[in-house]
């Protein structure tokens, strides 16, 4: 009987891990989709290089 309970706990742990892995994959997929949809958005302002470098003499 004890072995059966251990097996049930192990199976439940595997199910929890699988559910967590699916959640991670769904989040990554959502991030990729959000990033992909942002490619068509207008670009933001570009900073000038003049403010980054000192004048040379």
C-alpha positions in Angstrom: 0.0 0.0 0.0 2.8 2.4 0.9 4.4 1.9 -2.6 1.1 2.8 -4.3 0.9 6.1 -2.3 4.4 7.0 -3.3 3.6 6.3 -6.9 0.5 8.5 -6.7 2.5 11.3 -5.2 5.2 11.0 -7.9 2.5 11.0 -10.7 0.9 14.1 -9.1 4.3 15.8 -9.0 4.9 15.0 -12.7 1.5 16.5 -13.5 2.4 19.7 -11.6 5.7 20.0 -13.4 4.0 19.5 -16.8 1.4 22.1 -16.0 4.2 24.6 -15.0 6.1 23.8 -18.2 3.0 24.5 -20.3 2.5 27.8 -18.5 6.1 28.8 -19.2 5.6 27.9 -22.9 2.4 29.9 -23.1 4.1 32.9 -21.6 7.0 32.7 -24.0 4.5 32.3 -26.9 2.6 35.4 -25.7 5.9 37.4 -25.5 6.9 36.4 -29.0 3.4 37.4 -30.3 3.6 40.7 -28.5 7.1 41.3 -29.9 6.0 40.4 -33.4 3.0 42.7 -33.4 5.3 45.5 -32.3 7.4 45.3 -35.5 4.7 47.1 -37.5 4.4 49.9 -34.9 5.9 53.3 -35.7 9.4 53.6 -34.5 10.3 55.9 -31.6 12.6 58.9 -31.7 16.3 58.3 -32.5 18.9 60.1 -30.3 21.5 62.1 -32.1 25.1 61.0 -32.0 26.3 64.6 -31.4 25.3 64.4 -27.8 27.4 61.2 -27.2 30.8 62.4 -28.3 32.9 65.4 -27.3 34.2 67.7 -29.9 37.6 67.0 -31.2 39.6 70.3 -31.0 
